[in-house]
Structure formats: C-alpha cells, structure tokens
Amino acid sequence: MNAVTQQSDADISTMMRKLGQGARAAASVLARVGTGQKNQALEIAASQIIDRSAAILDANVRDMEVGRGKQLSDAMLDRLLLDADRVEGIAAGLSAIAALDDPIGTVAAEWSRPNGLRIQRVLVPLGVIGVIYESRPNVTSDAGALCLKSGNAVILRGGSESFFSSMAIHECLVAGLSAAKLPEAAIQIVPTTSRDAVGYMLAEMQQYVDVIVPRGGKNLIARVQEDARVPVIGHLEGLCHIYVHGSSDPDMARDIVLNAKMRRTGICGSAETLLIDKDALETHWLPIADALTDSGCEIRGDELICGIDPRVLAAKKSDWTTEYLDAIISVKAVSGIAEAVDHITRYGSGHTECIVANDEAAVSQFFHDVDSAILLHNASTQFADGGEFGMGAEIGIATGRVHARGPVGVEQLTSYKYLVHGSGQTRP
C-alpha cells in the first residue's frame, strides 16, 4: 500500500492504459453476470471489511497524520476519520447495496405500435465509470459497490489525504470479487497520489472510460468539467439553504436549523445559509440563534439580523456563495417567499434546499419555484443522502440536469437500450 510518488509521464500513461484495458474487459463480463454473483462479491467484501477492520483503522491513522500535517480543517479531518462505528457502517453499506433490486435488465417502459411492433426500453450498464473523489474513504466502498451492482466496471481515484484508507478498503472489495469469481479489474483504484493520473484519466482515456463522476470541492469539479473528454455526472458544492417561513412552528424551526447546520458540518448536505421571514423574527429568531450559538456555531448576518443580535457578525457578499463545511452559517431576513426564492436562485448551487412551514400554499410555491436537485419540507437538509433515500448508498449528489440528478445510486448508473419485437413486419 505504498504510493508511487515519482513517476514519469510514460509511467503514468502505461499504468492508466493498463487500468483502462482491464476495466473495459471486466465491463464486458459484468454486463452478462447475474445478480447472485454480484451480491456474493458484495457480501464477502462486507465480511472482509469487518475482518480487516484493524488494518483499515491503522491505515486511517496514517492518513490522519498526513491530513494534520497538511493542516486540514476540523471538518475535513472529520470527513477523513474512520473509527470502529464508521468501519461497521462501511460494511453495512455494502450489505445494503447487495440487498437492493438489481436494475440491469429491468423493463423501464414498453408499448405496442399499430403495426404490431412491441417495443421495450431496458436498463443496461453504462460501461466503465471513472470516479474521482477527495478525502472521504467510505466513497471507495460506496462507489465500488454501486458500480458493481449496476453492472459497471469502475476506476477509482481517491484523494491523497485518504490514500492509505482507500487502498485498505479496496483490498476488501477485490477479495469479494475474487471469491465470487468475478474479474478483479471490475473495481480498480489508481495506485498513486500523482495528480498527473487525474489529468490522464480526464483527457486520454476516452476509449476506456464512458463517464466520469467527480465528488469533491469546487476546484476539483471545475477541473473535471473543463478537462474531461467524456460525459460528466457533476456534483457541485453543497450550498444548501433553509427558509424559515412565518407559518412554521418555532420549536420545529429551531430543531431543524440546528440539525441541518451542526449534525455534521463537513458534509455536502449541511446547511450554509438560513433565510428567515422578517415577520417571524420576533417569535423564531432567539430560539434559533441561542441553539446555534450554544452549539458553537458562528453566525454571519445581514444588517437587520446584526441589528437585533449583537452576537452576529456582519456578513460579506462572499458569505452568500460560500460552502463553509464548518460551524458557520450566514443569515438573511427576507420579506417573504418570493425574496427567499430569488436569493436561492441567485446564490445556490442547485444541491438541496429546505422550507420550514405549515402553510401548504407556501410549500407548494417553494417546491414549484426552486429548481434544485433536492427540496425538503419540514426536514433537515442532512437527509440529502442516498442511504437516507433508501438507495443503499450514493456516489454523490448530481446537481446537473442531464442523465442523473440528486443522489446517484444504482439506477442512476445505468443507460438503456430498446428491444423491438416483430412478427415479420417490413416498412413500406
């Protein structure tokens, strides 16, 4: 599990082509493999995660040392950290994906034409998926398992911060593949921390990779979208908003805002901006502000919020476009739902937004007018997660509008083909 740190361009090229060739060959096999064999690989991998938990945790200690040396923020270190419970969660996630229905071969739609032709649209794998992600080692298992379940081969390129943890987890996935007699190249990981490998994957592997899925910060996503020569299922930053409507219950609003911001500040579903009706400030603001402050959250507000609460720091324009991934929240008082929607439209990233309200007309307008991948009513933004959606896990939250949107699970990692059944028809 040693990173290859000094490699020439020729070395990177040779290594990446070998990964691509292996993945393409494995994809051909996976397209014909039954559900039972894929599930067997996942269940054995889950057992291996538990059996090798000590080695995984030792590898994570090495990564945490590297992360501290790089002066990663507390939120980023929390993303990187593995403990016994999180390792058990990784294993449970593999079993949950194994328990999902297999989408491959599903007839998504069928119909008959007046000439007697019967047409079916059937789900098939995408082929070979490249997944580029940053510091969360659990993405290694989630992405590998989701791609396998959906019949795709995958090339994983994790962040340098999580290199040793990801390699240890990958060994468990490979053990599952081997035991189930599936090609080990079905789930591969780039065995170097060199950034040149990312560049090569994006620009030089069109014949091997069918789609790229990036998961990480704004800089990573921007690079992938700019440099990739294959389709990208994009996951932009999670600039998530909560709008507290005047009709909301004050206690519910307080609890939702606190959970959405502070449960885990370093995940993409963490709320970054609170919008609150001016008419609700007298009844709602102090309970919310007290809860946030008592939990250690820094509040940055507009002029009105600063004027009613001396604990609040003045927000800058950049605060409305910042994904803090930390115990910081920006707050703006709005004159109603129209202003709230306008703010989200102007500054949001299209990830996840929440309205806390008991007025059904306001909820309906919010759901209609806000165009983000996930919209919630009276529930924390931290539910923006494929596992919480019953999808077993996710590779990420797609914020684009093409192919996949929202949590990317097994069904979102498929394409389709048309099967047309006739009885001798010819076209006049």
matplotlib code that plots the C-alpha trace (Angstrom):
import matplotlib.pyplot as plt

x = [0.0, 2.8, 2.0, 4.0, 5.4, 8.0, 6.6, 7.4, 4.7, 5.4, 4.9, 1.6, 0.5, 1.4, -0.3, -3.5, -3.8, -3.4, -6.2, -8.4, -7.8, -8.6, -11.8, -13.0, -12.6, -14.2, -17.2, -17.9, -18.1, -20.2, -22.8, -23.6, -23.3, -26.3, -27.5, -26.5, -22.8, -22.6, -24.4, -22.0, -19.0, -20.5, -21.4, -18.0, -16.4, -18.6, -17.3, -13.7, -14.2, -15.1, -12.3, -9.7, -11.0, -7.8, -5.7, -8.2, -8.0, -4.2, -4.2, -6.5, -4.2, -1.5, -4.0, -5.0, -1.3, -0.9, -4.1, -2.9, 0.4, -1.4, -3.4, -6.8, -9.7, -11.6, -14.4, -12.2, -10.5, -13.9, -14.6, -11.4, -11.7, -12.6, -13.5, -15.0, -18.5, -17.7, -16.0, -19.0, -21.1, -19.0, -19.7, -23.4, -23.5, -22.1, -24.7, -27.4, -26.4, -26.4, -30.0, -31.1, -33.0, -30.7, -31.7, -30.0, -32.5, -35.4, -38.0, -38.4, -41.2, -42.9, -45.6, -47.0, -47.4, -50.4, -48.3, -47.8, -44.3, -43.7, -41.1, -39.3, -36.8, -34.5, -31.9, -28.2, -24.9, -23.1, -19.8, -16.7, -17.1, -14.2, -14.8, -12.6, -13.1, -11.4, -10.9, -13.8, -12.5, -16.0, -16.6, -14.2, -16.6, -19.8, -18.7, -17.1, -20.2, -22.7, -20.9, -20.6, -24.3, -25.3, -23.0, -20.3, -16.6, -15.0, -11.7, -11.4, -9.1, -9.3, -7.7, -4.2, -5.4, -7.3, -4.8, -3.9, -7.5, -8.9, -6.3, -7.1, -10.8, -10.2, -8.3, -11.6, -13.6, -11.1, -11.3, -15.0, -14.6, -12.1, -14.2, -17.2, -15.1, -15.6, -12.7, -10.7, -10.4, -14.1, -13.1, -9.7, -8.0, -5.3, -2.3, -0.6, -1.2, 0.2, -2.2, -0.9, -3.0, -6.2, -5.2, -4.6, -7.9, -9.8, -8.0, -6.6, -8.9, -11.9, -11.5, -11.8, -13.9, -17.6, -18.4, -16.7, -18.2, -16.4, -17.1, -15.3, -14.8, -15.4, -11.8, -12.0, -15.4, -14.3, -11.2, -13.1, -15.8, -13.2, -10.8, -12.9, -13.4, -16.2, -19.6, -19.5, -22.2, -21.4, -21.6, -21.2, -20.7, -23.5, -24.5, -27.7, -30.4, -33.1, -36.0, -38.0, -41.5, -43.6, -46.1, -43.6, -43.6, -40.8, -39.6, -39.5, -37.7, -35.1, -34.5, -34.3, -31.9, -29.6, -29.5, -29.1, -26.1, -24.4, -25.1, -22.1, -20.8, -18.4, -20.9, -22.4, -26.0, -25.0, -27.0, -24.9, -27.4, -30.6, -33.3, -35.9, -39.1, -38.9, -42.4, -41.0, -38.0, -39.8, -41.0, -38.4, -35.0, -33.9, -34.5, -32.7, -29.8, -29.4, -29.3, -26.7, -24.5, -24.7, -23.5, -20.5, -21.8, -20.6, -23.5, -22.9, -26.0, -27.3, -27.8, -31.2, -30.0, -26.9, -29.1, -31.2, -28.5, -25.0, -23.6, -23.9, -21.0, -21.7, -22.0, -20.0, -21.2, -18.9, -20.7, -23.8, -21.7, -19.5, -19.8, -18.3, -18.2, -17.6, -19.6, -20.5, -23.9, -24.9, -28.4, -30.6, -34.0, -36.4, -39.8, -41.4, -41.2, -40.5, -37.4, -36.3, -36.6, -34.8, -31.9, -31.6, -31.8, -29.1, -26.7, -27.5, -25.6, -28.7, -28.0, -30.5, -32.9, -35.5, -38.6, -39.9, -43.6, -47.1, -48.7, -49.3, -49.6, -46.1, -44.7, -46.3, -44.9, -41.4, -41.4, -42.6, -40.3, -37.0, -35.0, -32.6, -31.9, -33.5, -36.2, -37.4, -40.3, -40.0, -37.0, -33.2, -31.1, -28.8, -31.3, -29.8, -28.1, -28.7, -28.7, -31.4, -33.4, -33.3, -30.8, -28.2, -25.5, -24.6, -21.6, -22.7, -25.5, -25.7, -26.6, -26.8, -29.8, -28.6, -28.8, -28.8, -30.0, -29.9, -28.4, -26.6, -27.3, -27.5, -30.4, -28.7, -25.6, -27.5, -28.4, -30.9, -31.4, -34.5, -35.7, -38.2, -40.2, -41.9, -43.7, -42.3, -43.2, -41.5, -41.6, -43.4]
y = [0.0, 2.4, 5.4, 5.7, 9.2, 9.6, 8.6, 9.8, 10.7, 7.4, 5.5, 7.3, 6.6, 2.9, 2.5, 4.2, 2.4, -0.9, 0.1, 1.1, -2.1, -4.1, -2.2, -2.5, -6.2, -6.5, -4.4, -6.9, -9.7, -7.7, -6.9, -10.7, -11.5, -12.4, -10.7, -13.5, -13.4, -9.6, -9.9, -12.6, -10.4, -7.5, -9.7, -11.2, -7.8, -6.6, -9.5, -8.7, -5.1, -6.4, -9.0, -6.4, -3.5, -3.3, -2.9, -0.3, 1.7, 1.5, 2.8, 5.6, 6.7, 7.2, 9.3, 11.4, 12.1, 13.3, 15.4, 17.1, 17.8, 19.5, 21.5, 20.3, 21.9, 20.1, 19.5, 17.9, 15.8, 14.6, 13.5, 11.6, 10.0, 6.3, 4.7, 1.3, 2.5, 4.1, 0.9, -1.1, 1.4, 0.8, -2.9, -2.4, -0.1, -2.9, -5.3, -2.7, -2.4, -6.1, -6.2, -3.6, -4.7, -5.2, -2.6, -4.4, -6.0, -4.0, -3.1, 0.6, 1.0, -1.0, -0.3, -1.6, 0.2, -0.1, -2.2, -4.8, -4.0, -4.4, -2.0, -2.3, 0.1, -2.0, -0.8, -1.7, -0.7, 2.5, 0.5, 1.9, 4.6, 6.8, 8.1, 11.0, 12.0, 13.7, 12.9, 10.6, 6.9, 5.5, 6.7, 3.9, 1.2, 3.1, 3.9, 0.4, -1.4, 0.8, 0.4, -3.4, -3.7, -1.8, -3.9, -1.3, -1.6, 1.3, 3.0, 4.8, 7.8, 8.9, 11.9, 11.8, 12.5, 9.2, 7.2, 4.5, 4.1, 3.8, 1.2, -0.9, -0.8, -1.6, -4.8, -6.0, -5.2, -7.2, -10.1, -10.2, -10.1, -12.9, -15.1, -14.6, -15.5, -12.0, -10.2, -8.3, -5.4, -4.8, -2.4, -0.8, 2.0, 4.3, 3.3, 6.7, 10.1, 11.9, 14.5, 13.6, 10.4, 12.5, 14.5, 11.4, 9.9, 13.0, 13.7, 10.5, 7.6, 8.1, 4.6, 3.1, 5.3, 6.0, 8.6, 10.5, 11.1, 13.7, 14.1, 16.9, 20.6, 23.4, 23.3, 19.5, 19.8, 22.7, 20.9, 17.8, 19.7, 21.7, 18.9, 15.8, 14.4, 12.0, 12.8, 14.0, 13.4, 16.6, 17.1, 20.8, 22.2, 21.9, 25.5, 24.4, 26.8, 26.6, 29.0, 29.5, 30.7, 32.8, 29.9, 27.5, 26.1, 27.9, 24.8, 22.8, 25.5, 25.7, 21.9, 21.6, 24.5, 23.2, 19.7, 20.9, 23.0, 21.2, 17.5, 17.1, 20.4, 18.8, 17.0, 18.4, 18.4, 20.7, 24.0, 27.0, 29.8, 30.5, 32.6, 33.8, 35.8, 39.3, 38.6, 35.6, 37.3, 38.2, 34.6, 32.5, 34.2, 34.0, 30.2, 29.5, 31.9, 30.6, 26.9, 27.7, 29.8, 27.3, 24.6, 26.7, 27.9, 31.3, 33.4, 35.9, 38.0, 40.9, 44.3, 43.6, 40.4, 42.2, 45.0, 42.7, 40.4, 41.6, 38.1, 38.1, 39.1, 41.2, 39.1, 39.9, 39.4, 36.3, 34.7, 34.1, 32.0, 30.1, 26.5, 26.7, 23.0, 24.3, 25.6, 28.9, 29.9, 33.0, 34.5, 36.8, 38.2, 38.2, 39.8, 36.6, 33.5, 35.4, 37.0, 33.7, 32.0, 34.8, 34.5, 30.8, 31.1, 33.8, 32.2, 28.5, 25.6, 23.5, 20.9, 20.9, 23.4, 23.2, 25.1, 25.0, 26.0, 24.9, 26.9, 24.4, 27.2, 28.4, 24.9, 24.3, 27.6, 26.8, 23.4, 24.8, 27.8, 26.5, 24.4, 22.3, 18.6, 18.0, 20.0, 19.3, 20.4, 20.4, 18.1, 18.6, 19.1, 16.4, 13.9, 14.7, 11.3, 8.3, 6.0, 8.0, 7.8, 4.0, 3.7, 1.9, 4.5, 7.1, 8.2, 11.8, 14.3, 15.2, 18.9, 19.0, 18.3, 15.7, 11.9, 11.9, 14.4, 14.1, 11.1, 8.9, 5.3, 2.0, 3.1, 6.4, 4.4, 2.8, 3.6, 1.8, 0.1, -0.6, -4.1, -4.2, -7.4, -8.1, -10.8, -10.3, -6.6, -4.7, -0.9, 0.3]
z = [0.0, -0.8, -3.0, -6.2, -5.8, -8.5, -11.9, -15.4, -17.9, -19.6, -16.4, -15.7, -19.3, -19.1, -15.7, -16.7, -20.0, -18.2, -15.8, -18.7, -20.6, -17.5, -16.8, -20.4, -20.3, -16.9, -18.1, -20.9, -18.3, -15.8, -18.4, -18.6, -14.8, -12.8, -9.6, -7.3, -8.3, -7.8, -4.4, -3.3, -4.1, -2.1, 0.9, 1.1, 0.8, 3.7, 5.8, 4.8, 5.9, 9.4, 9.4, 8.3, 10.4, 12.4, 9.2, 7.9, 11.1, 11.1, 7.5, 8.6, 11.3, 8.7, 6.6, 9.6, 10.3, 6.7, 7.0, 10.2, 8.5, 5.7, 8.3, 7.1, 8.8, 11.6, 9.2, 6.6, 9.2, 10.3, 6.7, 6.7, 10.1, 10.5, 13.8, 14.7, 14.1, 10.7, 9.6, 10.6, 8.7, 5.6, 5.9, 6.5, 3.4, 1.2, 2.5, 1.9, -1.7, -2.1, -0.8, -3.4, -6.5, -9.5, -12.1, -15.0, -17.4, -15.9, -18.4, -17.8, -20.3, -23.1, -25.6, -28.9, -32.2, -34.6, -36.9, -34.2, -33.2, -29.4, -28.1, -24.7, -23.1, -20.9, -18.4, -19.2, -17.6, -18.6, -19.1, -17.4, -14.8, -13.6, -10.1, -8.8, -5.2, -2.3, 1.3, 2.3, 2.3, 2.5, -1.0, -2.1, -0.9, -1.8, -5.4, -6.0, -4.7, -6.6, -9.8, -9.4, -8.5, -11.6, -13.8, -14.4, -14.1, -12.2, -11.9, -8.5, -7.9, -4.3, -2.7, -1.5, 2.1, 2.2, 0.1, 2.7, 4.0, 0.5, -0.5, 2.5, 1.8, -1.9, -0.9, 0.7, -2.4, -4.5, -2.1, -2.6, -6.4, -6.3, -4.1, -6.3, -9.4, -10.9, -12.6, -10.1, -12.6, -12.1, -9.2, -9.6, -7.8, -9.1, -7.1, -7.0, -5.5, -8.5, -9.9, -13.4, -13.2, -12.8, -15.9, -17.9, -16.9, -17.9, -21.2, -22.6, -21.7, -24.0, -25.4, -21.9, -19.8, -20.6, -17.9, -15.1, -11.7, -9.6, -5.9, -4.1, -3.8, -6.3, -7.7, -8.4, -10.1, -12.2, -13.3, -14.2, -16.1, -18.0, -18.9, -19.3, -22.8, -21.8, -20.2, -16.6, -13.9, -12.0, -8.2, -7.5, -4.0, -1.4, -0.9, 0.9, 2.2, 4.9, 4.6, 7.8, 6.8, 9.2, 9.5, 10.9, 14.4, 16.3, 18.1, 14.9, 13.0, 15.8, 15.8, 12.0, 11.6, 14.4, 13.0, 9.4, 10.3, 13.2, 13.0, 10.7, 9.3, 6.8, 4.6, 1.4, 2.9, 5.7, 5.6, 4.8, 4.6, 6.7, 5.2, 7.7, 7.2, 8.8, 10.2, 12.1, 13.7, 16.9, 17.6, 15.9, 15.9, 19.5, 19.9, 16.6, 17.5, 21.0, 19.8, 17.1, 19.5, 22.3, 19.9, 18.9, 15.5, 14.2, 12.8, 10.0, 9.2, 7.1, 8.5, 10.0, 11.8, 13.1, 14.4, 16.6, 17.9, 19.0, 18.7, 15.0, 12.7, 9.6, 6.5, 3.4, -0.1, -0.4, 2.5, 0.3, -2.1, 0.5, 1.3, 4.8, 5.6, 9.1, 12.1, 10.4, 8.9, 7.0, 7.8, 5.8, 6.7, 3.8, 3.2, 2.0, -0.1, -3.4, -1.9, -0.5, -3.8, -5.6, -3.1, -3.6, -7.4, -7.4, -5.0, -4.7, -6.2, -7.1, -4.4, -1.5, -0.1, 2.7, 3.7, 7.2, 7.1, 8.0, 5.2, 2.3, -0.3, 0.7, 0.5, -2.9, -4.2, -2.9, -4.4, -7.8, -8.0, -6.6, -9.1, -7.0, -7.1, -3.6, -1.9, 1.6, 3.7, 7.5, 7.5, 7.9, 4.8, 6.3, 4.8, 1.4, 1.2, -1.0, 2.1, 3.7, 0.4, 0.6, -2.2, -0.1, -0.7, -3.3, -5.3, -4.9, -5.4, -9.0, -9.4, -13.2, -15.3, -17.7, -17.2, -13.4, -10.7, -6.9, -5.2, -7.7, -6.9, -8.8, -11.1, -12.0, -13.1, -15.9, -19.5, -21.7, -25.0, -27.0, -27.8, -30.7, -31.2, -34.5, -36.4, -39.9, -40.4, -43.2, -43.6, -46.7]

ax = plt.figure().add_subplot(projection="3d")
ax.plot(x, y, z, "-o")
ax.set_aspect("equal")
plt.show()
